[in-house]
Amino acid sequence: MRIATFNILSGRSPGDDQVDEHRFAAAIRTLDADLLGLQEVDRNQPRSQHADLTAIAAEAMGAVDYQFVAALSGTPGSWAAATGQEQPDAAAYGVAFLSRYPVSGWEVVRLPAAPGRIPHRWPGRLLPSWVRDEARVGVVAEVATPLGPVRVVTTHLSFLRGWNVRQLRVLLRGLGDRSGPMVLIGDLNMGRASAERVTGLRPLATGATFPAHAASLQIDHLLATPDLKARSGGPMRLPMSDHLALVAEV
């Protein structure tokens, strides 16, 4: 069973900042994942030609079940926190989970955005910039895999140090009973030490995933309970996004 996470940068490539649906579909086929978590996913956005990127990915990988969950509704410049009550084709941005195996149940866990404008130090800046955080979300799928039932959690956490840890703890509390095999996948915007300490989970694959052109940080993760073990895995470069994908054979 092949598991992957990929922050897709709305389907764009930093080189040309364009969304090419064929390039995106080819990248998803190259990943060849059975269980796939995507972050920074557009739906009906002008910058991605109003495409439903989740549906394109689902067709490319042969998913039998999938779900896009909006973290933000509207378009850039007029974002609002999504509520889950939006129309199915409304402009939105969020995360998605796709599976080649049947999903028996879905849950959504909405995560708190940091209030107001917050000082944040970007690499290379001597003085902090003031930034505004955005709403975040996690999607939980109960998947009937060849290895048995597995709970898969996909999320994209805040880039604000400390606040992403708080969001991760909220997400874990929202899962309730954590018995049984589980995989947490996504762009957690934190390094291995923090991610493993907060979750108590083990990595299925490791390696720097960001920035794609000269990866030096691992902020994307595949974390699992001890009953799931990987035979191989690591980062994977694809012809799009500012992240590398992270893949594991379980």
ZINOR-V264900 format. One record per pair of residues at least 12 apart in sequence whose C-alpha atoms are under 7 Angstrom apart, sorted by sequence separation. I is the first residue (numbers start at 1). GAP is how many residues later the second one is. D is the distance in Angstrom with one decimal. If there is no record, write none. Layout:
BEGIN
i:I gap:GAP d:D
i:I gap:GAP d:D
END
This chain:
BEGIN
i:41 gap:12 d:6.6
i:70 gap:12 d:5.9
i:118 gap:12 d:5.3
i:119 gap:12 d:6.4
i:140 gap:12 d:5.7
i:141 gap:12 d:6.5
i:234 gap:12 d:5.6
i:235 gap:12 d:6.2
i:11 gap:13 d:6.1
i:117 gap:13 d:5.9
i:118 gap:13 d:5.4
i:140 gap:13 d:4.5
i:234 gap:13 d:5.4
i:54 gap:14 d:6.3
i:117 gap:14 d:5.3
i:118 gap:14 d:6.3
i:139 gap:14 d:5.8
i:140 gap:14 d:6.5
i:233 gap:14 d:5.3
i:234 gap:14 d:6.5
i:117 gap:15 d:4.7
i:138 gap:15 d:6.7
i:139 gap:15 d:5.4
i:233 gap:15 d:4.0
i:75 gap:16 d:6.4
i:116 gap:16 d:6.2
i:138 gap:16 d:5.6
i:139 gap:16 d:6.6
i:232 gap:16 d:5.8
i:233 gap:16 d:6.0
i:74 gap:17 d:5.1
i:75 gap:17 d:6.8
i:138 gap:17 d:4.4
i:205 gap:17 d:6.3
i:232 gap:17 d:5.4
i:73 gap:18 d:6.0
i:74 gap:18 d:5.5
i:137 gap:18 d:6.1
i:204 gap:18 d:5.6
i:230 gap:18 d:6.1
i:231 gap:18 d:5.6
i:73 gap:19 d:4.3
i:114 gap:19 d:5.6
i:137 gap:19 d:7.0
i:203 gap:19 d:5.8
i:204 gap:19 d:5.8
i:230 gap:19 d:5.4
i:231 gap:19 d:5.9
i:72 gap:20 d:5.7
i:73 gap:20 d:6.4
i:113 gap:20 d:5.8
i:136 gap:20 d:6.6
i:203 gap:20 d:4.5
i:204 gap:20 d:6.6
i:230 gap:20 d:4.2
i:72 gap:21 d:5.3
i:113 gap:21 d:5.5
i:136 gap:21 d:6.3
i:202 gap:21 d:5.2
i:203 gap:21 d:6.3
i:229 gap:21 d:5.7
i:70 gap:22 d:5.8
i:71 gap:22 d:6.0
i:72 gap:22 d:6.4
i:113 gap:22 d:4.8
i:201 gap:22 d:5.5
i:202 gap:22 d:5.3
i:228 gap:22 d:6.8
i:70 gap:23 d:5.3
i:71 gap:23 d:4.6
i:112 gap:23 d:6.3
i:113 gap:23 d:6.6
i:201 gap:23 d:5.2
i:202 gap:23 d:6.3
i:70 gap:24 d:4.3
i:111 gap:24 d:6.7
i:112 gap:24 d:6.8
i:201 gap:24 d:5.4
i:202 gap:24 d:6.7
i:69 gap:25 d:5.7
i:70 gap:25 d:6.6
i:111 gap:25 d:5.2
i:204 gap:25 d:6.6
i:69 gap:26 d:5.5
i:110 gap:26 d:6.4
i:111 gap:26 d:5.3
i:192 gap:26 d:6.9
i:204 gap:26 d:5.4
i:209 gap:26 d:6.2
i:220 gap:26 d:7.0
i:68 gap:27 d:5.9
i:69 gap:27 d:6.0
i:110 gap:27 d:4.5
i:191 gap:27 d:5.7
i:207 gap:27 d:5.9
i:208 gap:27 d:6.9
i:68 gap:28 d:4.2
i:109 gap:28 d:5.8
i:110 gap:28 d:6.3
i:191 gap:28 d:5.3
i:205 gap:28 d:5.1
i:206 gap:28 d:5.5
i:207 gap:28 d:5.9
i:4 gap:29 d:5.9
i:19 gap:29 d:5.4
i:28 gap:29 d:6.1
i:32 gap:29 d:6.4
i:67 gap:29 d:5.6
i:68 gap:29 d:6.7
i:109 gap:29 d:5.0
i:190 gap:29 d:5.0
i:205 gap:29 d:5.1
i:3 gap:30 d:5.5
i:8 gap:30 d:6.7
i:10 gap:30 d:5.3
i:45 gap:30 d:6.5
i:67 gap:30 d:5.6
i:108 gap:30 d:5.8
i:109 gap:30 d:6.3
i:151 gap:30 d:6.4
i:152 gap:30 d:5.8
i:153 gap:30 d:6.2
i:154 gap:30 d:6.1
i:155 gap:30 d:6.7
i:156 gap:30 d:5.7
i:157 gap:30 d:6.5
i:159 gap:30 d:5.4
i:189 gap:30 d:4.8
i:212 gap:30 d:4.9
i:2 gap:31 d:5.0
i:3 gap:31 d:6.0
i:4 gap:31 d:6.4
i:5 gap:31 d:5.7
i:6 gap:31 d:6.4
i:7 gap:31 d:5.6
i:8 gap:31 d:6.1
i:9 gap:31 d:5.4
i:10 gap:31 d:5.1
i:25 gap:31 d:6.4
i:29 gap:31 d:5.6
i:66 gap:31 d:5.6
i:67 gap:31 d:6.6
i:108 gap:31 d:4.7
i:150 gap:31 d:5.1
i:151 gap:31 d:4.6
i:152 gap:31 d:4.9
i:153 gap:31 d:4.7
i:154 gap:31 d:5.0
i:155 gap:31 d:5.1
i:156 gap:31 d:4.8
i:157 gap:31 d:4.9
i:158 gap:31 d:6.5
i:188 gap:31 d:5.8
i:189 gap:31 d:6.9
i:211 gap:31 d:5.6
i:212 gap:31 d:4.7
i:2 gap:32 d:5.2
i:3 gap:32 d:4.8
i:4 gap:32 d:5.0
i:5 gap:32 d:4.7
i:6 gap:32 d:5.1
i:7 gap:32 d:4.5
i:8 gap:32 d:5.9
i:10 gap:32 d:5.4
i:25 gap:32 d:5.9
i:28 gap:32 d:6.2
i:29 gap:32 d:5.5
i:66 gap:32 d:4.2
i:107 gap:32 d:5.9
i:108 gap:32 d:6.2
i:150 gap:32 d:5.5
i:151 gap:32 d:6.3
i:152 gap:32 d:6.0
i:153 gap:32 d:6.1
i:154 gap:32 d:5.5
i:155 gap:32 d:6.7
i:156 gap:32 d:5.6
i:157 gap:32 d:6.1
i:187 gap:32 d:5.9
i:188 gap:32 d:5.9
i:210 gap:32 d:6.9
i:211 gap:32 d:5.6
i:212 gap:32 d:5.4
i:1 gap:33 d:6.2
i:2 gap:33 d:6.5
i:3 gap:33 d:6.0
i:4 gap:33 d:6.4
i:5 gap:33 d:5.9
i:6 gap:33 d:6.4
i:7 gap:33 d:5.9
i:8 gap:33 d:6.7
i:28 gap:33 d:6.3
i:65 gap:33 d:6.1
i:66 gap:33 d:6.0
i:107 gap:33 d:4.9
i:138 gap:33 d:7.0
i:187 gap:33 d:4.2
i:188 gap:33 d:7.0
i:210 gap:33 d:5.0
i:65 gap:34 d:5.4
i:106 gap:34 d:5.6
i:107 gap:34 d:6.6
i:186 gap:34 d:5.6
i:187 gap:34 d:6.5
i:209 gap:34 d:5.6
i:210 gap:34 d:6.5
i:25 gap:35 d:5.4
i:63 gap:35 d:6.0
i:64 gap:35 d:6.2
i:65 gap:35 d:6.8
i:106 gap:35 d:4.8
i:186 gap:35 d:5.6
i:209 gap:35 d:4.7
i:63 gap:36 d:5.0
i:64 gap:36 d:5.1
i:105 gap:36 d:5.8
i:106 gap:36 d:6.6
i:185 gap:36 d:5.5
i:186 gap:36 d:7.0
i:209 gap:36 d:6.9
i:63 gap:37 d:4.3
i:64 gap:37 d:6.2
i:65 gap:37 d:6.0
i:105 gap:37 d:5.2
i:185 gap:37 d:4.7
i:10 gap:38 d:6.9
i:62 gap:38 d:6.3
i:64 gap:38 d:6.3
i:65 gap:38 d:6.1
i:103 gap:38 d:6.3
i:104 gap:38 d:5.5
i:184 gap:38 d:6.0
i:185 gap:38 d:6.3
i:103 gap:39 d:5.5
i:104 gap:39 d:6.2
i:183 gap:39 d:6.8
i:184 gap:39 d:5.1
i:58 gap:40 d:6.5
i:103 gap:40 d:4.5
i:120 gap:40 d:6.9
i:183 gap:40 d:5.5
i:184 gap:40 d:6.2
i:102 gap:41 d:5.9
i:103 gap:41 d:6.2
i:183 gap:41 d:4.3
i:54 gap:42 d:6.6
i:101 gap:42 d:6.6
i:102 gap:42 d:5.6
i:182 gap:42 d:5.6
i:183 gap:42 d:6.8
i:205 gap:42 d:6.7
i:101 gap:43 d:6.1
i:182 gap:43 d:5.6
i:205 gap:43 d:5.7
i:101 gap:44 d:5.9
i:181 gap:44 d:5.8
i:204 gap:44 d:6.0
i:44 gap:45 d:6.8
i:44 gap:46 d:6.6
i:45 gap:46 d:5.7
i:181 gap:46 d:6.2
i:44 gap:47 d:4.7
i:181 gap:47 d:6.7
i:43 gap:48 d:5.6
i:44 gap:48 d:6.8
i:43 gap:49 d:5.2
i:114 gap:49 d:6.8
i:42 gap:50 d:6.2
i:43 gap:50 d:6.1
i:42 gap:51 d:4.7
i:41 gap:52 d:5.5
i:42 gap:52 d:6.8
i:40 gap:53 d:6.5
i:41 gap:53 d:5.2
i:40 gap:54 d:5.6
i:41 gap:54 d:5.6
i:81 gap:54 d:5.5
i:39 gap:55 d:6.4
i:40 gap:55 d:6.1
i:112 gap:55 d:6.6
i:39 gap:56 d:4.5
i:111 gap:56 d:5.8
i:38 gap:57 d:5.6
i:39 gap:57 d:6.6
i:97 gap:57 d:6.6
i:38 gap:58 d:5.1
i:37 gap:59 d:5.9
i:38 gap:59 d:6.3
i:111 gap:59 d:6.8
i:37 gap:60 d:4.6
i:95 gap:60 d:6.6
i:111 gap:60 d:6.9
i:36 gap:61 d:5.7
i:37 gap:61 d:6.5
i:36 gap:62 d:5.2
i:109 gap:62 d:6.4
i:35 gap:63 d:6.0
i:36 gap:63 d:6.4
i:72 gap:63 d:6.5
i:35 gap:64 d:4.7
i:71 gap:64 d:5.8
i:34 gap:65 d:5.7
i:35 gap:65 d:6.6
i:71 gap:65 d:5.2
i:109 gap:65 d:6.4
i:34 gap:66 d:5.1
i:71 gap:66 d:5.5
i:69 gap:70 d:6.9
i:37 gap:117 d:5.7
i:39 gap:117 d:6.1
i:39 gap:147 d:6.9
i:37 gap:148 d:6.5
i:39 gap:148 d:7.0
i:37 gap:149 d:6.4
i:5 gap:180 d:6.1
i:7 gap:180 d:6.6
i:5 gap:181 d:5.6
i:27 gap:211 d:6.1
i:27 gap:212 d:6.9
i:13 gap:227 d:4.2
i:14 gap:227 d:6.3
i:12 gap:228 d:5.9
i:13 gap:228 d:4.8
i:14 gap:228 d:6.3
i:11 gap:229 d:7.0
i:12 gap:229 d:5.7
i:11 gap:230 d:6.7
i:9 gap:232 d:5.0
i:8 gap:233 d:5.2
i:9 gap:233 d:6.7
i:7 gap:236 d:6.0
i:6 gap:238 d:6.9
i:6 gap:239 d:4.5
i:5 gap:240 d:5.8
i:6 gap:240 d:6.6
i:4 gap:241 d:6.9
i:5 gap:241 d:5.4
i:4 gap:242 d:5.5
i:5 gap:242 d:6.7
i:4 gap:243 d:4.3
i:3 gap:244 d:5.7
i:4 gap:244 d:6.4
i:3 gap:245 d:5.3
i:2 gap:246 d:5.8
i:3 gap:246 d:6.5
i:2 gap:247 d:4.6
i:1 gap:248 d:5.8
i:2 gap:248 d:6.2
i:1 gap:249 d:5.2
END
